Amino acid sequence: MQIEKPAMAGTLESSDVQVTVEPGTGEIELHLESSVMNQYGRAIRQTVLETLQRLDVTSARVQVVDKGALDCTIRARVECAVFRSAGVSDKNVPWGGVIQ
């Protein structure tokens, strides 16, 4: 999926995550901030990268500000930001992990 414009999903509330995606320069540039970085930083990074890979995103600048979100929330926020950025209409969004 092609990242066409900047887009954001999520909030900075407790137990949520804010994900911002922008067009990249040929690779995935991931910047991660987390209130639980020492405990879960690697797992959060892996979840974000796996979700981007599953959505076939190969070039993007991604900023993740985590406030203790669960993996399912992180995946949902990344999907939403990518779909918004790619201009996918709400009528044909394959929510729920349909994209493999």
Secondary structure, DSSP 8 states (H G I E B T S, - for coil): ----S-EEE--SSTT-EEEEEEE-SSSEEEEEEETTHHHHHHHHHHHHHHHHHHTT--SEEEEEEESS--HHHHHHHHHHHHHHHHT--TTS--TTTT--
